[in-house]
Amino acid sequence: MDDQTRIEIEAAAFRRLRQHLMEDRTDVQNIDMMNLAGFCRNCLSRWYQEAANERGIAMDKAEGREVFYGMPYDSWRSQFQAPASPEKQAEFEKAFRENVGSRDES
C-alpha cells in the first residue's frame, strides 16, 4: 500500500470513529471512556488540535473541540453529558493523571 492510500484509509477510519462517537453513541459518556480506555472525545479533539498546531495551523483547545464535536463544547455538554457520581469522578482523576498528566497540563 502506498503512503497516500494509507493516509486516506486512516483518515476514513478516524472520520468513522468520530461519527460513531458524535452521532451513533452520544449516550457513551466521556468520563466512562476515560475511565475504561484512557482517552475520550476531549482527547481526540486535543490530538486534532495538536496535529493542526504541528502543521502551523493556529487552533486553540476550544476551536479543536468545536471542530471535533461539531458544535461548541458547552452545547455538547448540555445536550449529552450526564452528571457523574463521586466514584466516577475519583476514577477519572486517576485515569486522567495516568493518561494525560496533571490538570494544569491540559
Residue pairs with C-beta under 8 A, 6 or more apart in sequence:
1 9
17 44
18 44
18 68
21 28
21 41
21 44
22 41
22 68
22 69
22 70
26 79
26 80
27 80
29 81
29 82
29 84
30 40
30 41
30 42
30 81
31 40
31 84
31 88
31 89
31 91
31 92
32 88
33 39
33 40
33 41
34 40
34 43
34 92
34 95
34 96
34 99
35 88
35 91
35 92
35 95
38 95
38 98
38 99
39 99
41 68
41 69
42 65
43 99
43 100
44 68
45 61
45 64
45 65
45 67
45 68
45 69
46 61
46 64
46 106
48 64
48 67
48 68
49 59
49 60
49 61
49 63
49 64
49 65
52 58
52 59
52 64
53 59
59 67
62 72
62 73
65 72
65 73
66 72
66 73
69 75
69 76
84 92
96 103
96 106
100 106
